[in-house]
Amino acid sequence: MTEHRRMRRLLLCGLACLLPAAVIAAAPDWAQLGPEQQRILAPLREQWDRLPAERRHRLLKGALRWQEMNPEQRARARARLGKWQAMSPEQRARTRRNLERYRNLPPEEKRRFRQVLKRLRALPAQRRAELRQRWREMDDAQREQVMERALRRQQERARRRN
């Protein structure tokens, strides 16, 4: 093994060992949190120091995002949290899977998805409710067919524009 390769492996091992330490360092104890962070995370005060470092890190990131939100954004976040808490475990699992599927889409497909969602949101509430009900009544194969047709129509529109 060449000296260069040995040094590179040693450096990679060192970095791999430092990563958990960086996560722990980014997940401070309760006493190390700022007053505003403590206020936001107050419901977790008693258990904070016993939480895994990774979870504390995620919660702290959320608290920092919360601090940067304006009142309107906070109201939307509260509403989303309320919806999340009202979901059954199965609904949460499905939502997580769908989010993961979305995150794995190529950028162009994400853009198309956002366009479709924007068009749906622009529909009158009654029409959205009708579409939602029809969707709920479909089985997986029917839903897949609908999605394929919609994708083909969208691709056709894109070709005509170009």
N, C-alpha and C positions, 0 to 999 in steps of 0.2 A: 504494500500500500504506500503510495507516495505521501510525502510530508504534507502537501497541500490538501489531499483527501482526508488525511488524519485530522488536520486542523479544522477542516470544514465539518466533519462529523462531531468533533469535540464542541465546536461552536453551536451546532444544532442541538446537541444534547443539553448544553448549558441553557440555551434559550427555552427548550422544552421544560426544563426544571424551574425556570424563572416564571413561566406563565401562571402556574397556580399561585405563586407568591404575589404576582401582580393582581390577580383577582381578589385575594385576601386583603391586600393593601387597599384596594378600591372599595372594600366592604368594611367600613369602620365600625367600631363599637358604638353603642348608643351615646356615650358621653362625648364622643368625637364628632357627632353630628352637630350642625349649626342649629340655632333656635328655630328657624323657619322649617328646616327639614324635620326637626323633632315634632313641631306642631303638625305637619302634614302626616307624619308616620306615627303619631301618638297612639292610635289603636294597637300598634305592634310593640309598644314600649316594653312590656313585661317579657315578651319572648324574643325581642330583637337580638340580644347577644347570644341566644341559643340557636338562632336560624343559621343554616349553612351559608357560608360566605357568598356562594353564587347567588342564592336567593336575596341576600341583603344587597348585593350589587345591583340586581335587577330592580328591586324595590327603590333603591336610592336613585337609579336612573329615572324611574317613573316619577319620583318626587321632584327631581330636577326639571323634568319636562313640565310637570304641573306648575312649578314656580314660574316658568316662562310663558305659560298660557294666559291669554286675556280672558275676561269673564265669559264671553260667548263660547270660547273653546272649552273652558271648564264646564260649562253647562252641557255642552255636547258630550264631553267625556263622562260626566255623571250619568247622563241618559244611557250611553252605551254600556256603562258599568251596571246600571240597573237592569238593562236587557240581558246582559251576560249572567247576572246573578239569578235571573228568573228562568234561565234555560235549564233543561234537564241535563244530566251528565252525557246522555246520548247526543243531544243537540250541541253541546259544547265540543264533543269529540268530532262531530261532523263539521262544525265551524272551523276547528283547528285543521282538519284534513283539507277543507276547501281553501283555507288561507295558505297552507303549505303548497297546494297545487297552484294557486295564483302566483306565489313567490317563485315557483319553478318555471313559469311561462317565459318564453322569450319576450324581449321588450316590445316587439311589434304586436304580439298577441295581447299583452297587457294593455297596450294603448287601445286596441280594438275593444277589449272588454270594458275599459273605462268609457269609451264612446257609447257603447250599448247601454251601459248603466245610466249614463247621462240622459240618453233618449228616454229610457224607462222612467226616470225620475221626472221628466218633463211632461209625462202623460197625466191626464186627470186622475184623481185618486180612485174614482170608480173603476176606470179602465185598468189601473194597476191592480186593484183588488180582484177583478175578474181574471186577469192573467195569472196572478198569484194562486188563485183557487184552481184554475186549470192545471197549473204546474204541479200543485200538490196532489191532484188526482191522477197524474201520470205515473207509470212505472219507470224504472231506470232505462229500459230500452226506448220507450217513447221520448223520454227526456233527451237521450243521446241523439235520436233522430231530429228532434227540434233544434238541438245545438248544431248538428251537422248542416241542416238546411240554412240556419241563420249564418253560419260561417261561409257557406257557398254564396249566399246572397251578398254578403259583405264583400267577399273577394271579387264578385262580379262588379259591384259598384266601384270598387277601387280600380279595377281594370278599365272600366269605362271612363273614369276620371283621368287616367293616365293615357 
